[in-house]
């Protein structure tokens, strides 16, 4: 690590500026991993996290403080100017659902109520932002999670219930849903989404690492270093040429990681042979 360089790269570090609200266990990690001054984090106290109780108050805390932030921006000219620039990220870390799920389990009344609270909060924040920016249609929204959960409120064993997570994106740069009038749309053949009621809407699955690549593309930032995410083209509203250029950049970024790893391995291994598929047709003589 070079002096002045972040501990690790992320979309937040590649943004012009990021504001985040949520858990003191998560947000400071991203702030410390960014260039100094790149991210502002607002967290509740660690004592607020009680993994044996209903945690709706954690999500309400986030929503309330986001509202206060935008209210301040209406009278604070410096802040107002900052959040009207490009490549800005607002990160809402909603820990309540996770905590309530662990404490009461996913099919409990408490958990289902927490879902309603989050749904209502997201709706309110979207309306707030659209009102603040005057529905300029330059904001993209990405809603996802870090893991799923078993019926017992646990995760970590690799079961699909624990590794599958939602990914919903809308707004600027995001493609509209692909609808099918008759029959089942693409992506629903595995039966996983049979009870969603969205069989007419094409399902586009991605790897979790792809979310960072998607976010970086949507705000016009560089892909984070060491990101192995593949740009999910089905989510993009862009011309074929724009998609091809973005995908080429994505591939070059991943290939560069391989090249660096290859050189490091070559310097420390005897008889090292690189993967032939990544070798140039006519490599320059050494």
Backbone bond lengths (Angstrom), bond angles and torsions (degrees), N, CA, C in turn:
res aa  C-N    CA-C-N  psi(-1)  N-CA   C-N-CA  omega(-1)  CA-C   N-CA-C  phi
1 X - - - 1.450 - - 1.523 110.15 -
2 X 1.322 116.65 127.14 1.449 121.37 179.21 1.522 110.55 -84.81
3 X 1.328 118.59 150.38 1.465 121.10 179.41 1.519 111.05 -56.80
4 X 1.333 115.08 134.43 1.453 120.18 179.02 1.506 114.41 85.28
5 X 1.339 117.22 -6.78 1.455 120.91 178.93 1.526 110.36 -90.15
6 X 1.345 118.32 147.58 1.461 121.07 179.79 1.516 112.11 -68.66
7 X 1.336 115.98 159.78 1.463 120.97 178.94 1.530 111.45 -66.30
8 X 1.315 116.27 -34.48 1.467 120.99 177.37 1.519 107.93 -156.55
9 X 1.312 115.93 159.95 1.456 120.16 -177.09 1.523 110.05 -97.16
10 X 1.332 116.41 156.21 1.457 122.23 178.35 1.518 108.40 -159.34
11 X 1.324 116.59 170.85 1.460 120.64 175.45 1.524 109.94 -59.85
12 X 1.338 116.50 -37.41 1.465 120.04 179.83 1.526 110.49 -62.03
13 X 1.326 116.15 -39.72 1.457 120.31 179.61 1.522 111.54 -69.69
14 X 1.325 117.56 -29.83 1.460 121.62 179.53 1.524 112.36 -85.17
15 X 1.322 117.79 -10.19 1.462 121.07 178.11 1.528 109.93 -72.79
16 X 1.330 115.79 166.17 1.460 118.45 171.50 1.518 108.89 -69.09
17 X 1.346 115.92 -42.19 1.458 121.42 174.05 1.522 108.28 -162.75
18 X 1.324 115.47 146.67 1.466 121.81 179.07 1.517 109.43 -126.80
19 X 1.328 114.85 137.24 1.467 121.65 170.65 1.522 107.35 -116.12
20 X 1.328 115.89 131.61 1.457 120.03 -178.21 1.514 112.03 -131.68
21 X 1.335 115.76 147.00 1.456 122.18 178.61 1.532 108.69 -131.15
22 X 1.334 117.19 136.80 1.449 118.33 176.73 1.512 114.34 152.24
23 X 1.325 115.78 -139.62 1.449 123.45 -169.47 1.529 113.13 -74.20
24 X 1.345 116.86 138.95 1.468 120.20 175.41 1.523 112.52 -70.98
25 X 1.330 117.52 -9.63 1.465 120.89 177.11 1.531 112.05 -84.05
26 X 1.319 117.35 -21.89 1.459 121.37 -171.37 1.521 113.06 -111.30
27 X 1.314 118.00 -52.34 1.462 120.33 -172.78 1.527 114.43 -61.00
28 X 1.351 119.26 -44.22 1.466 118.43 179.21 1.525 113.16 -59.59
29 X 1.329 116.87 -29.72 1.456 120.77 178.41 1.529 110.47 -61.58
30 X 1.323 116.71 -44.60 1.458 120.21 178.74 1.521 111.23 -70.71
31 X 1.326 116.66 -35.46 1.463 119.28 179.41 1.523 110.68 -66.05
32 X 1.344 116.38 -42.67 1.463 120.04 178.57 1.516 111.41 -68.38
33 X 1.343 116.46 -24.17 1.457 120.48 -179.88 1.509 113.33 -87.80
34 X 1.327 116.89 7.48 1.459 120.16 -178.71 1.520 110.77 -115.59
35 X 1.326 115.27 165.46 1.457 120.35 174.12 1.528 107.84 -59.30
36 X 1.329 118.97 134.56 1.463 121.00 -178.98 1.531 112.37 -51.39
37 X 1.327 115.40 131.58 1.455 120.82 -179.60 1.508 115.00 87.33
38 X 1.333 116.70 -3.19 1.470 120.36 -177.64 1.525 112.13 -80.32
39 X 1.333 118.23 -26.64 1.454 121.07 -175.83 1.523 111.30 -134.06
40 X 1.330 115.90 136.57 1.463 122.89 171.61 1.523 108.03 -108.68
41 X 1.330 116.88 129.29 1.459 119.94 179.59 1.520 110.64 -120.13
42 X 1.324 115.31 143.21 1.460 123.03 178.11 1.531 106.91 -125.86
43 X 1.321 116.48 118.59 1.466 120.23 -175.15 1.518 111.69 -129.01
44 X 1.320 115.67 150.96 1.459 120.82 172.05 1.524 107.90 -82.07
45 X 1.323 116.98 169.38 1.452 120.72 -179.63 1.515 112.10 -71.68
46 X 1.326 116.26 150.77 1.466 120.79 -179.66 1.519 111.85 -59.89
47 X 1.334 117.04 -27.46 1.462 120.54 -179.52 1.528 112.20 -66.79
48 X 1.328 117.48 -16.02 1.466 120.80 179.58 1.520 112.07 -75.03
49 X 1.337 116.83 -16.99 1.457 121.27 -178.34 1.522 110.26 -89.07
50 X 1.319 115.90 99.00 1.461 122.10 178.25 1.519 107.86 -114.94
51 X 1.327 116.37 106.69 1.459 120.85 -174.86 1.532 113.26 -79.35
52 X 1.325 116.94 11.52 1.465 120.63 175.72 1.528 111.18 -115.01
53 X 1.329 117.18 7.16 1.460 120.07 -175.37 1.522 111.19 -135.91
54 X 1.323 115.37 166.15 1.452 122.17 175.20 1.532 108.73 -60.98
55 X 1.330 116.69 133.83 1.469 120.02 -171.67 1.519 112.83 -117.02
56 X 1.318 117.81 26.08 1.465 120.50 179.47 1.523 111.26 -56.61
57 X 1.346 115.82 -34.01 1.465 119.41 -176.33 1.530 112.26 -60.72
58 X 1.351 117.93 -25.54 1.467 120.26 178.83 1.535 110.50 -67.23
59 X 1.321 116.45 -42.62 1.462 120.08 179.48 1.523 110.99 -72.19
60 X 1.321 117.03 -38.14 1.463 120.20 177.44 1.527 110.15 -63.58
61 X 1.331 116.62 -36.49 1.473 120.78 177.57 1.526 109.78 -59.31
62 X 1.327 116.83 -44.65 1.462 120.56 -179.81 1.525 110.53 -62.73
63 X 1.322 116.97 -49.76 1.461 120.35 -178.06 1.531 111.29 -60.89
64 X 1.324 116.59 -43.31 1.471 120.64 -178.71 1.529 111.32 -62.99
65 X 1.331 116.75 -40.73 1.461 119.81 -177.52 1.532 111.99 -74.68
66 X 1.321 117.24 -29.15 1.466 119.46 173.95 1.530 109.39 -66.52
67 X 1.319 116.00 -41.04 1.473 119.95 177.31 1.523 110.85 -61.72
68 X 1.319 116.93 -42.98 1.459 121.14 178.78 1.538 110.64 -63.31
69 X 1.324 115.71 -37.61 1.464 120.97 -179.70 1.526 110.75 -61.57
70 X 1.327 117.07 -47.97 1.457 120.23 -178.55 1.527 111.55 -72.09
71 X 1.322 116.49 -29.86 1.467 119.23 175.02 1.527 109.93 -64.63
72 X 1.335 116.66 -41.21 1.462 120.62 177.63 1.528 111.12 -65.51
73 X 1.337 115.94 -36.77 1.465 119.80 -177.90 1.526 112.23 -63.56
74 X 1.312 117.23 -23.11 1.466 120.65 -179.97 1.525 111.64 -72.24
75 X 1.342 116.94 -22.81 1.467 120.45 -178.78 1.531 112.90 -114.40
76 X 1.327 116.67 -13.42 1.462 122.19 179.78 1.527 108.39 -100.62
77 X 1.324 116.38 103.09 1.464 120.27 -173.45 1.521 112.18 -63.03
78 X 1.336 116.47 -39.53 1.469 119.48 -179.45 1.520 111.07 -62.15
79 X 1.332 116.52 -47.40 1.463 120.89 178.36 1.519 110.54 -64.31
80 X 1.316 116.92 -40.82 1.459 121.13 -179.96 1.522 110.67 -59.43
81 X 1.331 115.89 -44.46 1.471 119.30 179.31 1.524 111.55 -65.20
82 X 1.334 116.82 -37.66 1.463 120.44 -177.92 1.517 111.92 -64.13
83 X 1.331 116.60 -43.36 1.467 118.86 -174.09 1.526 112.86 -84.93
84 X 1.319 116.53 4.32 1.461 120.40 174.30 1.534 111.73 -103.10
85 X 1.324 116.33 7.17 1.458 120.22 176.45 1.528 110.17 -85.24
86 X 1.330 115.90 174.12 1.456 119.82 178.55 1.535 109.98 -85.63
87 X 1.316 115.52 169.74 1.470 123.40 176.98 1.532 112.56 59.03
88 X 1.332 116.65 34.26 1.461 122.43 178.57 1.528 109.40 -95.22
89 X 1.333 117.27 140.10 1.465 121.67 178.64 1.526 109.44 -125.01
90 X 1.325 115.44 133.86 1.460 122.37 169.87 1.525 107.20 -113.22
91 X 1.322 116.68 120.62 1.470 122.32 -175.09 1.525 109.45 -113.63
92 X 1.329 116.00 115.26 1.462 121.92 177.71 1.529 107.86 -105.82
93 X 1.316 116.22 108.85 1.463 121.43 179.96 1.524 107.77 -94.90
94 X 1.326 116.68 109.08 1.464 122.69 -173.75 1.525 109.97 -103.35
95 X 1.315 115.51 91.30 1.462 121.15 -175.35 1.527 112.90 -82.89
96 X 1.331 117.37 -16.79 1.459 120.38 -174.51 1.515 114.02 -55.11
97 X 1.337 116.56 -45.82 1.462 120.14 -179.02 1.519 111.37 -60.45
98 X 1.316 116.85 -42.39 1.465 121.00 179.10 1.529 110.29 -61.36
99 X 1.318 116.00 -49.39 1.463 120.84 -176.75 1.519 111.73 -65.38
100 X 1.327 116.71 -44.10 1.463 120.61 179.13 1.518 110.80 -65.36
101 X 1.335 117.50 -36.54 1.459 120.97 178.17 1.513 112.07 -63.90
102 X 1.336 116.45 -42.10 1.462 120.55 177.55 1.526 111.56 -65.40
103 X 1.317 116.06 -40.10 1.464 120.19 -174.27 1.526 112.81 -78.03
104 X 1.347 116.40 -39.56 1.467 119.52 -173.05 1.522 114.13 -116.95
105 X 1.329 117.50 -9.15 1.459 124.29 179.96 1.531 111.62 79.30
106 X 1.338 116.20 150.64 1.462 121.25 -168.76 1.529 117.15 -61.89
107 X 1.319 119.06 -23.42 1.463 118.69 -177.97 1.528 112.32 -100.00
108 X 1.309 116.56 12.26 1.464 120.58 -179.55 1.529 111.30 -77.71
109 X 1.326 115.20 160.33 1.458 120.57 177.35 1.529 109.94 -63.12
110 X 1.336 116.52 -37.39 1.465 120.43 -179.44 1.536 111.41 -63.22
111 X 1.330 115.90 -43.11 1.465 119.46 -178.49 1.528 111.10 -67.45
112 X 1.321 116.65 -44.76 1.462 120.63 179.88 1.524 110.88 -62.83
113 X 1.340 116.51 -35.92 1.458 120.06 176.58 1.523 110.46 -67.37
114 X 1.323 116.88 -37.99 1.464 121.02 178.82 1.529 110.92 -63.35
115 X 1.333 116.24 -36.36 1.464 120.44 176.18 1.522 110.33 -61.22
116 X 1.323 116.97 -43.77 1.464 120.98 179.12 1.528 110.67 -62.60
117 X 1.325 116.19 -39.50 1.466 120.36 179.54 1.532 110.33 -63.83
118 X 1.332 116.87 -43.73 1.465 120.55 179.40 1.525 110.45 -66.39
119 X 1.330 117.92 -44.06 1.464 120.86 178.23 1.528 110.63 -56.65
120 X 1.329 115.52 -46.70 1.457 120.43 -179.70 1.529 111.12 -65.02
121 X 1.344 116.05 -40.17 1.461 120.29 179.97 1.515 112.50 -65.47
122 X 1.325 117.24 -42.54 1.462 121.44 178.40 1.525 109.98 -62.36
123 X 1.323 116.62 -44.32 1.463 120.85 179.05 1.524 110.70 -58.64
124 X 1.327 116.63 -43.68 1.457 121.39 -178.70 1.531 111.57 -66.48
125 X 1.331 116.72 -41.53 1.465 120.09 -179.51 1.527 111.00 -67.37
126 X 1.326 117.68 -38.96 1.464 120.75 178.02 1.528 109.94 -62.65
127 X 1.337 117.40 -45.34 1.462 120.83 177.56 1.528 110.70 -61.55
128 X 1.338 116.38 -39.76 1.463 121.01 179.87 1.521 110.70 -61.81
129 X 1.331 116.40 -44.75 1.464 120.57 -178.21 1.519 111.26 -69.79
130 X 1.322 116.76 -38.74 1.456 119.20 178.17 1.524 110.86 -65.52
131 X 1.326 116.42 -35.84 1.463 120.16 177.28 1.527 110.59 -68.99
132 X 1.336 116.30 -40.87 1.466 120.20 -178.73 1.523 111.40 -65.66
133 X 1.328 116.88 -44.49 1.461 121.19 -176.83 1.532 113.12 -90.57
134 X 1.333 115.85 3.28 1.451 119.15 177.04 1.508 114.53 66.63
135 X 1.331 116.63 32.48 1.462 122.25 -178.91 1.534 111.14 48.28
136 X 1.339 114.59 51.66 1.459 119.85 -178.77 1.520 113.33 -76.83
137 X 1.322 116.67 -5.13 1.472 123.11 177.24 1.528 111.54 58.39
138 X 1.328 116.22 34.29 1.461 120.97 176.58 1.524 111.88 -116.74
139 X 1.323 116.17 12.93 1.465 120.99 -179.24 1.525 110.01 -112.29
140 X 1.325 115.86 134.17 1.462 121.80 175.93 1.520 109.11 -111.19
141 X 1.305 116.63 145.46 1.457 122.50 -179.11 1.527 109.23 -121.19
142 X 1.324 116.12 133.55 1.470 121.96 177.19 1.519 107.31 -129.13
143 X 1.325 116.81 120.82 1.458 122.49 -178.73 1.528 108.44 -118.91
144 X 1.326 116.62 123.32 1.461 119.74 -178.24 1.521 109.99 -154.27
145 X 1.326 116.97 -171.62 1.465 122.31 -179.45 1.518 109.28 -144.53
146 X 1.333 116.05 165.61 1.463 118.81 -178.55 1.525 112.70 -90.66
147 X 1.324 118.40 -23.41 1.471 120.80 179.70 1.521 110.00 -163.52
148 X 1.335 115.06 165.91 1.451 120.75 173.49 1.515 109.50 -96.22
149 X 1.341 116.28 -159.19 1.461 119.09 -175.87 1.529 110.31 -158.97
150 X 1.314 116.36 143.46 1.457 121.01 178.57 1.525 110.16 -79.57
151 X 1.328 116.10 173.12 1.467 120.17 177.72 1.521 111.59 -61.06
152 X 1.323 116.17 -20.22 1.473 120.78 -177.69 1.533 111.98 -94.45
153 X 1.322 116.10 4.26 1.455 118.68 178.77 1.513 113.37 79.13
154 X 1.331 117.33 24.20 1.469 120.96 -178.83 1.531 109.66 -119.31
155 X 1.319 115.86 169.65 1.459 121.58 175.52 1.528 108.18 -162.17
156 X 1.331 114.99 169.62 1.457 118.80 178.45 1.515 114.43 114.52
157 X 1.353 117.33 -6.11 1.465 118.84 -177.53 1.521 112.92 -94.01
158 X 1.326 117.99 2.88 1.450 120.47 177.45 1.514 115.00 84.62
159 X 1.333 118.44 0.89 1.464 120.68 178.64 1.522 109.06 -66.02
160 X 1.349 117.81 144.25 1.467 120.13 -179.64 1.529 114.16 -53.67
161 X 1.329 117.39 -33.34 1.468 119.36 178.09 1.526 111.42 -61.48
162 X 1.313 116.31 -25.60 1.463 120.72 -177.52 1.523 113.21 -96.70
163 X 1.327 116.15 -21.63 1.469 119.41 -176.44 1.520 113.04 -101.75
164 X 1.327 117.64 -18.70 1.462 119.95 176.90 1.528 109.19 -82.80
165 X 1.308 115.61 133.77 1.457 120.29 179.88 1.523 109.73 -135.33
166 X 1.323 117.66 157.90 1.466 119.73 178.87 1.519 110.95 -76.13
167 X 1.314 116.06 149.28 1.461 122.24 170.81 1.521 106.74 -140.89
168 X 1.311 115.36 111.58 1.465 121.79 179.98 1.519 107.38 -126.08
169 X 1.310 116.85 124.65 1.464 121.35 -179.39 1.522 109.19 -130.42
170 X 1.324 115.77 143.47 1.463 120.45 177.52 1.531 108.84 -156.55
171 X 1.315 115.27 166.57 1.453 119.50 178.81 1.514 113.22 105.64
172 X 1.336 116.19 -156.14 1.458 122.83 -174.91 1.525 112.10 -60.52
173 X 1.317 116.25 128.25 1.453 121.50 176.61 1.509 115.52 82.68
174 X 1.340 117.28 -4.09 1.464 121.38 -177.48 1.528 109.59 -100.19
175 X 1.310 115.87 133.66 1.463 120.87 -179.50 1.526 111.12 -67.13
176 X 1.311 115.45 149.77 1.458 120.91 176.08 1.538 109.93 -72.41
177 X 1.341 117.49 156.82 1.467 119.36 178.06 1.526 111.35 -59.97
178 X 1.319 115.95 143.29 1.460 121.37 175.44 1.519 107.71 -94.17
179 X 1.331 116.33 115.29 1.456 121.79 -174.60 1.519 110.82 -104.85
180 X 1.337 115.18 149.19 1.458 121.44 177.51 1.525 108.13 -124.31
181 X 1.314 116.26 124.51 1.465 120.74 -175.07 1.523 112.15 -68.20
182 X 1.328 117.01 -41.61 1.458 120.32 -177.20 1.523 110.25 -123.90
183 X 1.318 115.74 145.96 1.452 120.51 177.25 1.521 112.56 74.59
184 X 1.311 114.40 -163.69 1.458 121.99 -175.28 1.529 109.93 -100.60
185 X 1.318 116.08 132.27 1.459 120.69 179.30 1.522 110.96 -73.31
186 X 1.324 117.17 166.88 1.458 121.99 -179.40 1.532 110.63 -62.94
187 X 1.325 114.83 146.20 1.456 120.13 174.84 1.515 115.29 98.78
188 X 1.328 117.99 -4.88 1.465 120.46 -176.32 1.531 112.73 -109.35
189 X 1.305 117.61 17.00 1.462 120.32 -174.03 1.518 113.81 -76.75
190 X 1.348 118.15 -16.16 1.463 119.44 -175.72 1.527 113.26 -86.03
191 X 1.329 117.37 -5.23 1.462 120.09 178.53 1.511 114.53 82.55
192 X 1.329 117.36 -9.09 1.459 120.28 -177.24 1.522 111.82 -61.31
193 X 1.325 117.00 -37.14 1.464 120.88 -175.40 1.522 113.25 -104.24
194 X 1.331 116.59 23.52 1.467 119.71 -173.96 1.526 112.66 -63.86
195 X 1.332 117.66 -27.08 1.465 120.08 -176.67 1.528 112.95 -104.22
196 X 1.319 117.36 14.59 1.460 120.23 -179.87 1.524 112.60 -79.09
197 X 1.341 115.69 -28.83 1.453 119.15 -174.52 1.519 112.54 82.23
198 X 1.338 116.91 19.93 1.460 121.13 -179.42 1.527 111.47 -123.95
199 X 1.316 117.82 31.74 1.460 120.62 -179.15 1.523 112.11 -61.61
200 X 1.329 118.09 -21.10 1.465 121.66 -178.76 1.529 112.33 -85.93
201 X 1.349 116.71 -4.82 1.462 121.47 -179.00 1.531 108.93 -109.01
202 X 1.328 117.57 126.97 1.465 120.98 -179.26 1.523 110.71 -61.08
203 X 1.338 116.58 131.53 1.463 122.55 178.57 1.525 108.67 -98.73
204 X 1.317 116.15 126.66 1.461 121.46 -179.35 1.524 109.41 -116.94
205 X 1.314 116.90 101.52 1.461 121.32 -178.30 1.525 110.98 -85.14
206 X 1.313 115.74 145.96 1.463 121.63 177.90 1.519 108.72 -137.77
207 X 1.324 115.86 167.38 1.460 120.41 172.72 1.529 107.92 -81.16
208 X 1.323 116.60 154.25 1.454 119.41 -176.70 1.529 111.97 -62.10
209 X 1.323 116.82 -32.86 1.463 120.36 179.12 1.524 112.03 -65.22
210 X 1.333 116.99 -20.22 1.462 120.55 -178.70 1.527 112.40 -71.55
211 X 1.329 117.18 -18.99 1.465 120.35 -177.18 1.530 110.95 -63.18
212 X 1.333 116.99 -41.40 1.457 120.30 179.27 1.531 110.93 -62.84
213 X 1.323 116.28 -40.57 1.461 120.34 178.43 1.522 110.97 -64.76
214 X 1.326 116.29 -41.33 1.461 121.14 177.71 1.524 110.98 -61.91
215 X 1.333 116.79 -45.95 1.459 120.70 -179.85 1.523 111.81 -62.01
216 X 1.324 116.31 -44.34 1.459 120.31 -179.72 1.525 110.80 -61.14
217 X 1.322 116.53 -42.63 1.468 120.29 178.94 1.527 110.53 -62.82
218 X 1.324 117.66 -44.58 1.461 121.16 -174.46 1.526 112.93 -64.56
219 X 1.352 117.39 -31.65 1.461 118.88 -179.91 1.530 111.92 -97.09
220 X 1.328 117.03 -1.22 1.457 120.35 178.37 1.508 113.75 75.91
221 X 1.344 116.99 30.16 1.462 121.62 -179.86 1.525 110.40 -102.67
222 X 1.322 115.97 167.19 1.464 120.39 174.71 1.517 110.28 -66.58
223 X 1.331 116.59 149.36 1.456 119.50 172.50 1.530 107.56 -67.26
224 X 1.327 118.25 137.37 1.476 119.73 -179.72 1.532 111.49 -60.71
225 X 1.319 115.75 144.63 1.462 120.45 176.28 1.524 109.34 -61.38
226 X 1.322 116.17 142.95 1.474 123.34 179.79 1.520 113.43 70.63
227 X 1.327 117.72 8.89 1.458 120.13 176.00 1.521 109.51 -74.94
228 X 1.317 116.79 129.13 1.466 121.05 177.61 1.525 110.63 -103.33
229 X 1.335 116.36 10.70 1.458 120.08 -179.02 1.515 112.54 -68.53
230 X 1.337 115.55 143.39 1.457 122.08 175.26 1.522 108.34 -102.56
231 X 1.292 117.38 130.60 1.451 122.32 -177.19 1.530 110.03 -61.48
232 X 1.347 118.61 117.91 1.474 121.15 -178.10 1.529 110.92 -80.15
233 X 1.315 116.30 95.21 1.463 121.46 -173.60 1.523 113.16 -59.71
234 X 1.333 117.29 -30.30 1.465 120.22 -177.82 1.524 111.82 -64.07
235 X 1.322 117.12 -19.16 1.462 120.76 -179.32 1.528 112.41 -89.21
236 X 1.317 118.22 -8.00 1.455 121.13 -170.41 1.521 112.72 -98.43
237 X 1.320 114.92 136.56 1.456 121.54 171.89 1.524 107.10 -101.17
238 X 1.306 115.99 94.06 1.465 120.69 -175.42 1.519 108.79 -157.94
239 X 1.314 115.71 164.49 1.457 120.73 177.72 1.532 109.23 -71.99
240 X 1.327 117.59 157.35 1.477 119.78 176.59 1.523 112.20 -55.05
241 X 1.327 117.46 -36.67 1.461 121.05 -179.78 1.526 110.62 -66.11
242 X 1.331 116.91 -43.93 1.461 120.82 179.77 1.524 110.58 -64.73
243 X 1.329 117.08 -40.38 1.465 120.73 178.29 1.525 110.60 -64.16
244 X 1.335 116.34 -42.01 1.467 120.37 -179.30 1.526 111.13 -63.10
245 X 1.337 117.18 -42.60 1.465 120.88 179.72 1.523 110.73 -65.44
246 X 1.345 116.70 -41.19 1.460 120.27 179.49 1.521 111.05 -66.13
247 X 1.338 116.48 -40.64 1.459 120.84 179.90 1.522 110.65 -67.52
248 X 1.326 117.57 -36.56 1.469 121.24 177.43 1.523 110.00 -63.14
249 X 1.323 116.71 -45.30 1.470 120.75 178.10 1.522 110.59 -60.80
250 X 1.324 115.90 -41.65 1.465 122.05 178.16 1.531 110.46 -60.49
251 X 1.337 116.45 -45.29 1.465 121.05 -179.56 1.528 111.07 -65.91
252 X 1.328 117.30 -39.83 1.464 120.79 179.29 1.521 111.07 -64.85
253 X 1.337 116.39 -36.76 1.473 120.58 178.69 1.526 110.97 -65.27
254 X 1.327 116.96 -43.00 1.461 120.73 179.34 1.530 110.71 -69.30
255 X 1.340 116.65 -39.53 1.464 120.69 178.53 1.526 110.97 -63.40
256 X 1.322 117.25 -37.58 1.461 120.70 179.28 1.525 110.49 -62.44
257 X 1.333 116.92 -38.12 1.472 119.66 176.65 1.515 110.54 -61.47
258 X 1.339 115.85 -40.59 1.465 119.68 178.35 1.523 110.41 -63.73
259 X 1.315 116.71 -43.42 1.466 120.49 -178.24 1.528 111.07 -61.14
260 X 1.325 116.88 -43.43 1.465 120.69 179.25 1.526 110.33 -64.45
261 X 1.343 116.17 -44.83 1.464 120.11 178.50 1.515 111.45 -63.08
262 X 1.315 115.21 -37.84 1.463 120.84 179.92 1.529 110.85 -62.60
263 X 1.327 116.49 -45.42 1.462 120.64 -179.59 1.530 111.35 -64.55
264 X 1.321 116.71 -39.03 1.468 120.20 178.92 1.526 110.68 -66.13
265 X 1.328 116.08 -41.17 1.461 120.50 179.76 1.521 110.45 -67.23
266 X 1.319 115.78 -40.03 1.460 121.47 -179.22 1.525 110.94 -62.55
267 X 1.340 115.75 -35.47 1.468 120.19 -177.27 1.521 112.99 -75.22
268 X 1.323 117.38 -15.88 1.472 119.82 -175.39 1.523 113.42 -121.02
269 X 1.341 117.80 2.23 1.463 120.44 -176.86 1.529 110.82 -123.21
270 X 1.322 115.59 142.17 1.462 121.44 177.17 1.528 108.87 -91.17
271 X 1.311 116.54 131.55 1.453 120.32 179.27 1.509 114.03 70.95
272 X 1.327 116.73 27.86 1.468 120.50 -177.97 1.529 110.47 -69.49
273 X 1.322 115.74 134.59 1.459 121.82 176.69 1.523 108.79 -123.54
274 X 1.324 117.87 119.43 1.470 120.63 -179.50 1.520 111.09 -69.93
275 X 1.317 114.64 160.00 1.466 120.72 178.10 1.523 109.09 -64.22
276 X 1.353 118.26 119.24 1.475 120.84 -173.07 1.526 113.41 -62.21
277 X 1.320 117.12 -28.69 1.463 119.81 -178.46 1.512 113.67 -65.93
278 X 1.334 117.29 -20.71 1.455 121.30 -179.75 1.529 112.79 -102.04
279 X 1.324 116.49 3.91 1.460 119.59 -178.72 1.532 109.88 -83.43
280 X 1.333 115.76 143.75 1.460 120.20 176.30 1.536 109.23 -66.77
281 X 1.332 117.96 148.48 1.474 120.62 -178.91 1.528 112.39 -55.77
282 X 1.331 116.68 -41.27 1.464 121.34 179.91 1.514 109.49 -130.76
283 X 1.335 116.49 80.47 1.476 119.18 -177.79 1.505 111.63 -63.07
284 X 1.330 117.35 143.03 1.471 119.77 179.80 1.520 110.60 -65.60
285 X 1.329 117.67 147.56 1.474 120.73 179.12 1.511 110.73 -66.19
286 X 1.340 116.49 144.67 1.454 121.10 -179.51 1.539 109.95 -86.28
